[in-house]
Amino acid sequence: MTGSAKVRTKSEIYSTIAEHVGVPRKQIAQAFDVLGQLIAADLKGKAGVFAIPGLMKVTVIHKPATKGGMRPNPFKPGEMMEVKPKPARKVVKVRPLRALKAMV
C-alpha cells in the first residue's frame, strides 16, 4: 500500500479497505458505524477508555473547574492578563500506541 500525498476522504478510505479485504463498501461503512458506536459506549461507561489494538488508546479525562482572575501572560513576561473562569468538563484524549509510533 502506498502513502497518499493529501488527506484521504472518507469515501477513499472505505473504497481502499473494501478492495483490500474483498468486502462490499457498504459493509465497511457499517463496520465504521459500529466502531463509532462502540467507542461512544465505552467512553460513556465507567472505564472511559477505548483501545484500538496496536494503534491508539482513546480516554476521557475529567478537567476540574478553574477560577478566573489575573495570571501572568506566558507570552509577555511581567505582564498580567485576565483569565476567564472555565466550568468542569470532560476532554477526549487520543494516545498513540507503540506500533503506531513505529510506523512513522
MOPAC internal coordinates of N, CA, C and O (Angstrom, degrees):
PM7 1SCF
backbone

  N    0.0000 0     0.00 0     0.00 0    0    0    0
  C    1.4405 1     0.00 0     0.00 0    1    0    0
  C    1.5290 1   108.47 1     0.00 0    2    1    0
  O    1.2310 1   120.37 1   -42.46 1    3    2    1
  N    1.3166 1   116.90 1   137.54 1    3    2    1
  C    1.4563 1   120.54 1  -179.18 1    5    3    2
  C    1.5213 1   110.40 1  -102.93 1    6    5    3
  O    1.2310 1   121.39 1   -25.20 1    7    6    5
  N    1.3205 1   114.95 1   154.80 1    7    6    5
  C    1.4542 1   120.60 1   177.88 1    9    7    6
  C    1.5149 1   111.10 1   -75.70 1   10    9    7
  O    1.2310 1   120.90 1   -22.23 1   11   10    9
  N    1.3154 1   115.88 1   157.77 1   11   10    9
  C    1.4547 1   121.75 1  -179.30 1   13   11   10
  C    1.5258 1   109.53 1   -99.25 1   14   13   11
  O    1.2310 1   120.57 1   -35.76 1   15   14   13
  N    1.3363 1   116.52 1   144.24 1   15   14   13
  C    1.4588 1   121.05 1   179.42 1   17   15   14
  C    1.5248 1   111.22 1   -75.59 1   18   17   15
  O    1.2310 1   120.35 1   156.11 1   19   18   17
  N    1.3347 1   116.93 1   -23.89 1   19   18   17
  C    1.4657 1   120.94 1   179.41 1   21   19   18
  C    1.5250 1   108.87 1  -130.08 1   22   21   19
  O    1.2310 1   120.70 1    -6.92 1   23   22   21
  N    1.3111 1   116.26 1   173.08 1   23   22   21
  C    1.4591 1   121.14 1  -179.43 1   25   23   22
  C    1.5250 1   109.72 1   -66.65 1   26   25   23
  O    1.2310 1   120.59 1   -49.37 1   27   26   25
  N    1.3244 1   116.48 1   130.63 1   27   26   25
  C    1.4652 1   120.67 1  -179.93 1   29   27   26
  C    1.5284 1   109.91 1   -74.86 1   30   29   27
  O    1.2310 1   121.20 1   -36.60 1   31   30   29
  N    1.3255 1   115.31 1   143.40 1   31   30   29
  C    1.4587 1   120.36 1   175.61 1   33   31   30
  C    1.5225 1   109.08 1   -82.21 1   34   33   31
  O    1.2310 1   121.06 1   -13.63 1   35   34   33
  N    1.3208 1   115.58 1   166.37 1   35   34   33
  C    1.4590 1   120.45 1   178.19 1   37   35   34
  C    1.5272 1   110.33 1   -58.67 1   38   37   35
  O    1.2310 1   120.72 1   137.85 1   39   38   37
  N    1.3140 1   116.23 1   -42.15 1   39   38   37
  C    1.4632 1   121.37 1  -179.45 1   41   39   38
  C    1.5272 1   111.25 1   -62.81 1   42   41   39
  O    1.2310 1   120.31 1   137.43 1   43   42   41
  N    1.3272 1   117.00 1   -42.57 1   43   42   41
  C    1.4701 1   120.83 1   178.84 1   45   43   42
  C    1.5283 1   111.22 1   -63.92 1   46   45   43
  O    1.2310 1   120.67 1   139.50 1   47   46   45
  N    1.3174 1   116.33 1   -40.50 1   47   46   45
  C    1.4642 1   120.25 1   179.72 1   49   47   46
  C    1.5231 1   110.25 1   -64.00 1   50   49   47
  O    1.2310 1   120.47 1   131.90 1   51   50   49
  N    1.3304 1   116.72 1   -48.10 1   51   50   49
  C    1.4648 1   120.69 1   179.66 1   53   51   50
  C    1.5242 1   110.89 1   -59.70 1   54   53   51
  O    1.2310 1   120.33 1   134.95 1   55   54   53
  N    1.3303 1   116.97 1   -45.05 1   55   54   53
  C    1.4667 1   120.90 1  -178.22 1   57   55   54
  C    1.5272 1   111.72 1   -63.90 1   58   57   55
  O    1.2310 1   120.25 1   136.41 1   59   58   57
  N    1.3244 1   117.12 1   -43.59 1   59   58   57
  C    1.4632 1   121.29 1  -179.38 1   61   59   58
  C    1.5248 1   111.06 1   -63.20 1   62   61   59
  O    1.2310 1   120.68 1   134.55 1   63   62   61
  N    1.3279 1   116.30 1   -45.45 1   63   62   61
  C    1.4673 1   119.77 1   179.09 1   65   63   62
  C    1.5244 1   110.21 1   -63.63 1   66   65   63
  O    1.2310 1   120.26 1   137.24 1   67   66   65
  N    1.3267 1   117.11 1   -42.76 1   67   66   65
  C    1.4667 1   121.20 1  -179.72 1   69   67   66
  C    1.5246 1   111.08 1   -60.52 1   70   69   67
  O    1.2310 1   120.01 1   138.61 1   71   70   69
  N    1.3282 1   117.58 1   -41.39 1   71   70   69
  C    1.4665 1   121.43 1   178.81 1   73   71   70
  C    1.5266 1   111.29 1   -64.09 1   74   73   71
  O    1.2310 1   120.34 1   134.32 1   75   74   73
  N    1.3355 1   116.96 1   -45.68 1   75   74   73
  C    1.4616 1   120.60 1  -175.75 1   77   75   74
  C    1.5276 1   112.49 1   -71.09 1   78   77   75
  O    1.2310 1   120.26 1   145.39 1   79   78   77
  N    1.3098 1   117.10 1   -34.61 1   79   78   77
  C    1.4584 1   120.44 1  -176.91 1   81   79   78
  C    1.5234 1   111.41 1   -88.34 1   82   81   79
  O    1.2310 1   120.39 1   153.70 1   83   82   81
  N    1.3273 1   116.86 1   -26.30 1   83   82   81
  C    1.4577 1   120.53 1  -178.89 1   85   83   82
  C    1.5183 1   112.68 1    81.57 1   86   85   83
  O    1.2310 1   121.31 1  -147.61 1   87   86   85
  N    1.3212 1   115.11 1    32.39 1   87   86   85
  C    1.4640 1   122.20 1  -179.24 1   89   87   86
  C    1.5246 1   107.49 1  -119.78 1   90   89   87
  O    1.2310 1   119.56 1   -32.90 1   91   90   89
  N    1.3324 1   118.44 1   147.10 1   91   90   89
  C    1.4675 1   119.20 1   177.73 1   93   91   90
  C    1.5285 1   112.16 1   -58.60 1   94   93   91
  O    1.2310 1   121.47 1   -32.93 1   95   94   93
  N    1.3242 1   114.79 1   147.07 1   95   94   93
  C    1.4657 1   121.86 1  -177.47 1   97   95   94
  C    1.5300 1   111.62 1   -58.24 1   98   97   95
  O    1.2310 1   120.27 1   146.02 1   99   98   97
  N    1.3279 1   117.09 1   -33.98 1   99   98   97
  C    1.4652 1   121.58 1  -179.71 1  101   99   98
  C    1.5239 1   111.05 1   -61.88 1  102  101   99
  O    1.2310 1   120.63 1   141.52 1  103  102  101
  N    1.3287 1   116.40 1   -38.48 1  103  102  101
  C    1.4627 1   119.86 1   179.71 1  105  103  102
  C    1.5258 1   111.26 1   -69.46 1  106  105  103
  O    1.2310 1   120.37 1   146.37 1  107  106  105
  N    1.3232 1   116.90 1   -33.63 1  107  106  105
  C    1.4669 1   120.61 1   176.46 1  109  107  106
  C    1.5261 1   109.03 1   -65.16 1  110  109  107
  O    1.2310 1   120.32 1   136.70 1  111  110  109
  N    1.3269 1   116.99 1   -43.30 1  111  110  109
  C    1.4669 1   121.16 1   178.48 1  113  111  110
  C    1.5264 1   110.31 1   -61.66 1  114  113  111
  O    1.2310 1   120.18 1   138.96 1  115  114  113
  N    1.3315 1   117.27 1   -41.04 1  115  114  113
  C    1.4621 1   121.05 1   177.84 1  117  115  114
  C    1.5267 1   110.91 1   -64.63 1  118  117  115
  O    1.2310 1   120.48 1   140.75 1  119  118  117
  N    1.3212 1   116.69 1   -39.25 1  119  118  117
  C    1.4647 1   120.58 1   179.10 1  121  119  118
  C    1.5283 1   110.64 1   -62.94 1  122  121  119
  O    1.2310 1   120.07 1   139.18 1  123  122  121
  N    1.3315 1   117.47 1   -40.82 1  123  122  121
  C    1.4604 1   120.55 1   178.07 1  125  123  122
  C    1.5269 1   110.93 1   -67.34 1  126  125  123
  O    1.2310 1   120.07 1   143.77 1  127  126  125
  N    1.3389 1   117.48 1   -36.23 1  127  126  125
  C    1.4629 1   120.84 1   176.60 1  129  127  126
  C    1.5262 1   110.75 1   -63.32 1  130  129  127
  O    1.2310 1   120.70 1   135.68 1  131  130  129
  N    1.3256 1   116.27 1   -44.32 1  131  130  129
  C    1.4626 1   120.84 1   179.03 1  133  131  130
  C    1.5249 1   110.03 1   -64.98 1  134  133  131
  O    1.2310 1   120.21 1   139.82 1  135  134  133
  N    1.3338 1   117.21 1   -40.18 1  135  134  133
  C    1.4636 1   121.06 1   178.02 1  137  135  134
  C    1.5297 1   110.30 1   -60.48 1  138  137  135
  O    1.2310 1   120.30 1   136.97 1  139  138  137
  N    1.3248 1   117.02 1   -43.03 1  139  138  137
  C    1.4659 1   120.92 1   177.77 1  141  139  138
  C    1.5159 1   112.07 1   -62.06 1  142  141  139
  O    1.2310 1   120.36 1   138.28 1  143  142  141
  N    1.3276 1   116.93 1   -41.72 1  143  142  141
  C    1.4633 1   121.02 1   178.22 1  145  143  142
  C    1.5269 1   110.95 1   -66.32 1  146  145  143
  O    1.2310 1   120.61 1   141.28 1  147  146  145
  N    1.3226 1   116.43 1   -38.72 1  147  146  145
  C    1.4595 1   121.71 1   178.97 1  149  147  146
  C    1.5285 1   110.87 1   -64.81 1  150  149  147
  O    1.2310 1   120.58 1   136.29 1  151  150  149
  N    1.3218 1   116.50 1   -43.71 1  151  150  149
  C    1.4676 1   120.91 1   177.79 1  153  151  150
  C    1.5219 1   109.84 1   -61.82 1  154  153  151
  O    1.2310 1   120.11 1   133.37 1  155  154  153
  N    1.3382 1   117.40 1   -46.63 1  155  154  153
  C    1.4662 1   121.29 1  -179.42 1  157  155  154
  C    1.5243 1   111.06 1   -60.30 1  158  157  155
  O    1.2310 1   120.19 1   136.38 1  159  158  157
  N    1.3320 1   117.25 1   -43.62 1  159  158  157
  C    1.4642 1   121.04 1  -179.43 1  161  159  158
  C    1.5278 1   111.15 1   -64.03 1  162  161  159
  O    1.2310 1   120.17 1   136.46 1  163  162  161
  N    1.3267 1   117.28 1   -43.54 1  163  162  161
  C    1.4656 1   120.46 1  -179.11 1  165  163  162
  C    1.5255 1   111.94 1   -69.35 1  166  165  163
  O    1.2310 1   119.88 1   142.80 1  167  166  165
  N    1.3229 1   117.83 1   -37.20 1  167  166  165
  C    1.4621 1   119.94 1   180.00 1  169  167  166
  C    1.5244 1   111.42 1   -70.79 1  170  169  167
  O    1.2310 1   120.12 1   149.74 1  171  170  169
  N    1.3291 1   117.38 1   -30.26 1  171  170  169
  C    1.4636 1   120.58 1   177.79 1  173  171  170
  C    1.5212 1   111.45 1   -81.53 1  174  173  171
  O    1.2310 1   119.88 1   163.14 1  175  174  173
  N    1.3245 1   117.84 1   -16.86 1  175  174  173
  C    1.4596 1   122.45 1  -179.39 1  177  175  174
  C    1.5201 1   111.73 1   -72.29 1  178  177  175
  O    1.2310 1   121.18 1     2.43 1  179  178  177
  N    1.3372 1   115.35 1  -177.57 1  179  178  177
  C    1.4636 1   120.53 1  -177.34 1  181  179  178
  C    1.5231 1   113.12 1   -63.01 1  182  181  179
  O    1.2310 1   120.48 1   138.88 1  183  182  181
  N    1.3296 1   116.69 1   -41.12 1  183  182  181
  C    1.4646 1   119.57 1  -176.37 1  185  183  182
  C    1.5236 1   111.61 1   -68.29 1  186  185  183
  O    1.2310 1   119.98 1   138.85 1  187  186  185
  N    1.3309 1   117.64 1   -41.15 1  187  186  185
  C    1.4583 1   120.84 1  -179.64 1  189  187  186
  C    1.5162 1   113.18 1    69.04 1  190  189  187
  O    1.2310 1   120.44 1  -153.08 1  191  190  189
  N    1.3415 1   116.77 1    26.92 1  191  190  189
  C    1.4659 1   121.21 1  -177.45 1  193  191  190
  C    1.5274 1   109.37 1  -135.16 1  194  193  191
  O    1.2310 1   120.85 1   -39.48 1  195  194  193
  N    1.3379 1   115.98 1   140.52 1  195  194  193
  C    1.4619 1   121.33 1   172.84 1  197  195  194
  C    1.5182 1   107.24 1  -139.19 1  198  197  195
  O    1.2310 1   120.61 1   -50.61 1  199  198  197
  N    1.3327 1   116.44 1   129.39 1  199  198  197
  C    1.4615 1   120.85 1  -179.90 1  201  199  198
  C    1.5184 1   109.76 1  -117.05 1  202  201  199
  O    1.2310 1   120.92 1   -48.06 1  203  202  201
  N    1.3230 1   115.84 1   131.94 1  203  202  201
  C    1.4548 1   121.68 1   170.50 1  205  203  202
  C    1.5262 1   104.20 1   -97.91 1  206  205  203
  O    1.2310 1   120.32 1   -71.40 1  207  206  205
  N    1.3472 1   117.00 1   108.60 1  207  206  205
  C    1.4669 1   120.83 1  -171.00 1  209  207  206
  C    1.5273 1   113.40 1   -50.60 1  210  209  207
  O    1.2310 1   121.68 1   -52.35 1  211  210  209
  N    1.3290 1   114.39 1   127.65 1  211  210  209
  C    1.4526 1   121.01 1   177.17 1  213  211  210
  C    1.5162 1   115.30 1    80.39 1  214  213  211
  O    1.2310 1   119.64 1   172.50 1  215  214  213
  N    1.3284 1   118.29 1    -7.50 1  215  214  213
  C    1.4610 1   119.42 1  -177.15 1  217  215  214
  C    1.5197 1   113.14 1  -117.15 1  218  217  215
  O    1.2310 1   120.50 1   115.73 1  219  218  217
  N    1.3339 1   116.65 1   -64.27 1  219  218  217
  C    1.4569 1   118.32 1  -173.61 1  221  219  218
  C    1.5097 1   111.85 1  -153.80 1  222  221  219
  O    1.2310 1   121.77 1   -17.17 1  223  222  221
  N    1.3224 1   114.22 1   162.83 1  223  222  221
  C    1.4530 1   122.19 1   176.82 1  225  223  222
  C    1.5249 1   106.85 1  -124.66 1  226  225  223
  O    1.2310 1   120.58 1   -54.68 1  227  226  225
  N    1.3326 1   116.49 1   125.32 1  227  226  225
  C    1.4598 1   122.35 1  -178.96 1  229  227  226
  C    1.5224 1   107.33 1  -106.64 1  230  229  227
  O    1.2310 1   120.01 1   -54.33 1  231  230  229
  N    1.3283 1   117.59 1   125.67 1  231  230  229
  C    1.4589 1   121.51 1  -178.85 1  233  231  230
  C    1.5198 1   110.67 1  -129.83 1  234  233  231
  O    1.2310 1   121.21 1   -24.55 1  235  234  233
  N    1.3313 1   115.29 1   155.45 1  235  234  233
  C    1.4622 1   121.74 1   174.10 1  237  235  234
  C    1.5192 1   106.44 1  -105.87 1  238  237  235
  O    1.2310 1   120.86 1   -52.62 1  239  238  237
  N    1.3220 1   115.97 1   127.38 1  239  238  237
  C    1.4556 1   121.73 1   179.82 1  241  239  238
  C    1.5205 1   108.25 1  -116.00 1  242  241  239
  O    1.2310 1   120.64 1   -47.25 1  243  242  241
  N    1.3470 1   116.38 1   132.75 1  243  242  241
  C    1.4578 1   120.91 1   177.97 1  245  243  242
  C    1.5241 1   108.92 1   -88.70 1  246  245  243
  O    1.2310 1   120.68 1   -60.39 1  247  246  245
  N    1.3296 1   116.30 1   119.61 1  247  246  245
  C    1.4639 1   121.34 1   177.36 1  249  247  246
  C    1.5251 1   107.36 1   -99.48 1  250  249  247
  O    1.2310 1   119.42 1   -55.76 1  251  250  249
  N    1.3172 1   118.71 1   124.24 1  251  250  249
  C    1.4626 1   120.13 1   179.95 1  253  251  250
  C    1.5295 1   111.58 1   -71.40 1  254  253  251
  O    1.2310 1   121.04 1   -16.75 1  255  254  253
  N    1.3227 1   115.62 1   163.25 1  255  254  253
  C    1.4629 1   120.83 1   177.96 1  257  255  254
  C    1.5290 1   109.13 1   -65.80 1  258  257  255
  O    1.2310 1   120.56 1   -33.35 1  259  258  257
  N    1.3254 1   116.53 1   146.65 1  259  258  257
  C    1.4630 1   121.17 1   177.34 1  261  259  258
  C    1.5161 1   109.33 1  -119.24 1  262  261  259
  O    1.2310 1   120.95 1   -35.75 1  263  262  261
  N    1.3104 1   115.79 1   144.25 1  263  262  261
  C    1.4594 1   120.95 1   178.85 1  265  263  262
  C    1.5196 1   109.90 1   -81.86 1  266  265  263
  O    1.2310 1   121.47 1   -29.31 1  267  266  265
  N    1.3056 1   114.79 1   150.69 1  267  266  265
  C    1.4592 1   119.70 1   175.37 1  269  267  266
  C    1.5194 1   109.68 1   -83.64 1  270  269  267
  O    1.2310 1   120.72 1    -0.42 1  271  270  269
  N    1.3117 1   116.22 1   179.58 1  271  270  269
  C    1.4587 1   120.32 1   177.49 1  273  271  270
  C    1.5123 1   111.38 1   142.61 1  274  273  271
  O    1.2310 1   121.32 1    11.11 1  275  274  273
  N    1.3069 1   115.09 1  -168.89 1  275  274  273
  C    1.4581 1   121.16 1  -179.48 1  277  275  274
  C    1.5324 1   109.07 1   -94.24 1  278  277  275
  O    1.2310 1   121.03 1   -50.40 1  279  278  277
  N    1.3143 1   115.63 1   129.60 1  279  278  277
  C    1.4632 1   122.04 1   179.99 1  281  279  278
  C    1.5215 1   108.68 1  -133.55 1  282  281  279
  O    1.2310 1   119.84 1   -22.30 1  283  282  281
  N    1.3329 1   117.90 1   157.70 1  283  282  281
  C    1.4717 1   119.91 1   176.91 1  285  283  282
  C    1.5288 1   110.57 1   -65.05 1  286  285  283
  O    1.2310 1   120.70 1   -41.06 1  287  286  285
  N    1.3233 1   116.26 1   138.94 1  287  286  285
  C    1.4587 1   121.79 1   177.67 1  289  287  286
  C    1.5325 1   108.07 1   -77.29 1  290  289  287
  O    1.2310 1   119.38 1   -60.72 1  291  290  289
  N    1.3372 1   118.79 1   119.28 1  291  290  289
  C    1.4639 1   119.95 1  -177.69 1  293  291  290
  C    1.5308 1   113.46 1   -68.87 1  294  293  291
  O    1.2310 1   120.24 1   161.58 1  295  294  293
  N    1.3318 1   117.14 1   -18.42 1  295  294  293
  C    1.4627 1   120.62 1  -177.67 1  297  295  294
  C    1.5257 1   112.88 1   -94.32 1  298  297  295
  O    1.2310 1   120.30 1   158.83 1  299  298  297
  N    1.3324 1   117.04 1   -21.17 1  299  298  297
  C    1.4667 1   121.68 1   178.89 1  301  299  298
  C    1.5281 1   108.16 1  -131.31 1  302  301  299
  O    1.2310 1   120.09 1   -87.29 1  303  302  301
  N    1.3237 1   117.43 1    92.71 1  303  302  301
  C    1.4654 1   120.62 1  -177.59 1  305  303  302
  C    1.5304 1   111.96 1   -55.96 1  306  305  303
  O    1.2310 1   121.43 1   -40.82 1  307  306  305
  N    1.3172 1   114.87 1   139.18 1  307  306  305
  C    1.4509 1   120.04 1   178.90 1  309  307  306
  C    1.5201 1   113.37 1    90.72 1  310  309  307
  O    1.2310 1   119.93 1   162.17 1  311  310  309
  N    1.3144 1   117.75 1   -17.83 1  311  310  309
  C    1.4648 1   121.15 1  -179.52 1  313  311  310
  C    1.5278 1   109.33 1   -96.36 1  314  313  311
  O    1.2310 1   120.93 1   -39.81 1  315  314  313
  N    1.3264 1   115.83 1   140.19 1  315  314  313
  C    1.4605 1   120.99 1   178.02 1  317  315  314
  C    1.5266 1   109.34 1   -98.92 1  318  317  315
  O    1.2310 1   120.82 1   -30.59 1  319  318  317
  N    1.3213 1   116.04 1   149.41 1  319  318  317
  C    1.4620 1   120.26 1   177.22 1  321  319  318
  C    1.5251 1   109.35 1  -135.67 1  322  321  319
  O    1.2310 1   121.38 1   -26.07 1  323  322  321
  N    1.3243 1   114.97 1   153.93 1  323  322  321
  C    1.4556 1   119.71 1  -179.51 1  325  323  322
  C    1.5274 1   109.26 1   -86.56 1  326  325  323
  O    1.2310 1   120.66 1   -48.29 1  327  326  325
  N    1.3247 1   116.34 1   131.71 1  327  326  325
  C    1.4567 1   122.23 1   179.47 1  329  327  326
  C    1.5223 1   107.76 1  -113.28 1  330  329  327
  O    1.2310 1   120.63 1   -49.97 1  331  330  329
  N    1.3366 1   116.40 1   130.03 1  331  330  329
  C    1.4593 1   120.90 1  -179.85 1  333  331  330
  C    1.5274 1   109.90 1   -77.80 1  334  333  331
  O    1.2310 1   120.02 1   -32.31 1  335  334  333
  N    1.3291 1   117.57 1   147.69 1  335  334  333
  C    1.4710 1   119.05 1   176.00 1  337  335  334
  C    1.5266 1   110.55 1   -69.44 1  338  337  335
  O    1.2310 1   120.75 1   -32.70 1  339  338  337
  N    1.3261 1   116.18 1   147.30 1  339  338  337
  C    1.4638 1   121.13 1   179.70 1  341  339  338
  C    1.5279 1   108.67 1  -122.44 1  342  341  339
  O    1.2310 1   120.26 1   -41.36 1  343  342  341
  N    1.3360 1   117.11 1   138.64 1  343  342  341
  C    1.4676 1   119.51 1   177.90 1  345  343  342
  C    1.5309 1   111.04 1   -75.24 1  346  345  343
  O    1.2310 1   121.02 1   -15.21 1  347  346  345
  N    1.3274 1   115.66 1   164.79 1  347  346  345
  C    1.4673 1   120.08 1   174.44 1  349  347  346
  C    1.5228 1   108.04 1   -64.37 1  350  349  347
  O    1.2310 1   120.65 1   -35.40 1  351  350  349
  N    1.3292 1   116.36 1   144.60 1  351  350  349
  C    1.4598 1   119.32 1  -176.30 1  353  351  350
  C    1.5248 1   110.07 1  -154.75 1  354  353  351
  O    1.2310 1   121.97 1   -15.92 1  355  354  353
  N    1.3290 1   113.83 1   164.08 1  355  354  353
  C    1.4601 1   120.79 1   175.52 1  357  355  354
  C    1.5187 1   107.85 1  -105.47 1  358  357  355
  O    1.2310 1   120.62 1   -44.30 1  359  358  357
  N    1.3342 1   116.42 1   135.70 1  359  358  357
  C    1.4591 1   122.55 1  -177.79 1  361  359  358
  C    1.5271 1   108.57 1  -123.60 1  362  361  359
  O    1.2310 1   120.61 1   -42.61 1  363  362  361
  N    1.3206 1   116.44 1   137.39 1  363  362  361
  C    1.4673 1   121.29 1   178.04 1  365  363  362
  C    1.5244 1   108.62 1   -93.22 1  366  365  363
  O    1.2310 1   120.92 1   -52.06 1  367  366  365
  N    1.3302 1   115.84 1   127.94 1  367  366  365
  C    1.4604 1   121.98 1   177.34 1  369  367  366
  C    1.5238 1   108.99 1  -117.97 1  370  369  367
  O    1.2310 1   120.63 1   -41.27 1  371  370  369
  N    1.3259 1   116.41 1   138.73 1  371  370  369
  C    1.4645 1   121.76 1   177.54 1  373  371  370
  C    1.5217 1   107.72 1  -118.27 1  374  373  371
  O    1.2310 1   120.93 1   -59.13 1  375  374  373
  N    1.3404 1   115.83 1   120.87 1  375  374  373
  C    1.4623 1   121.04 1   179.38 1  377  375  374
  C    1.5168 1   110.00 1  -110.86 1  378  377  375
  O    1.2310 1   119.96 1   -50.09 1  379  378  377
  N    1.3153 1   117.68 1   129.91 1  379  378  377
  C    1.4670 1   119.44 1   176.41 1  381  379  378
  C    1.5298 1   110.23 1   -72.91 1  382  381  379
  O    1.2310 1   120.66 1   -37.29 1  383  382  381
  N    1.3201 1   116.34 1   142.71 1  383  382  381
  C    1.4598 1   120.92 1   176.07 1  385  383  382
  C    1.5264 1   109.51 1   -92.51 1  386  385  383
  O    1.2310 1   120.74 1    -8.65 1  387  386  385
  N    1.3096 1   116.20 1   171.35 1  387  386  385
  C    1.4637 1   122.10 1  -172.66 1  389  387  386
  C    1.5290 1   112.80 1   -54.61 1  390  389  387
  O    1.2310 1   119.89 1   136.73 1  391  390  389
  N    1.3265 1   117.81 1   -43.27 1  391  390  389
  C    1.4694 1   120.82 1  -177.53 1  393  391  390
  C    1.5295 1   111.12 1   -63.60 1  394  393  391
  O    1.2310 1   120.11 1   140.69 1  395  394  393
  N    1.3323 1   117.40 1   -39.31 1  395  394  393
  C    1.4618 1   120.70 1   178.93 1  397  395  394
  C    1.5283 1   110.53 1   -67.59 1  398  397  395
  O    1.2310 1   120.38 1   139.87 1  399  398  397
  N    1.3204 1   116.88 1   -40.13 1  399  398  397
  C    1.4688 1   120.31 1   177.83 1  401  399  398
  C    1.5246 1   110.83 1   -62.52 1  402  401  399
  O    1.2310 1   120.58 1   143.66 1  403  402  401
  N    1.3265 1   116.50 1   -36.34 1  403  402  401
  C    1.4631 1   120.89 1  -178.63 1  405  403  402
  C    1.5225 1   112.04 1   -71.14 1  406  405  403
  O    1.2310 1   119.79 1   158.71 1  407  406  405
  N    1.3334 1   118.01 1   -21.29 1  407  406  405
  C    1.4647 1   121.56 1  -179.51 1  409  407  406
  C    1.5204 1   112.83 1   -72.30 1  410  409  407
  O    1.2310 1   120.19 1   156.75 1  411  410  409
  N    1.3074 1   117.25 1   -23.25 1  411  410  409
  C    1.4690 1   121.10 1  -174.81 1  413  411  410
  C    1.5073 1   111.06 1   -86.76 1  414  413  411
  O    1.2310 1   120.10 1   180.00 1  415  414  413

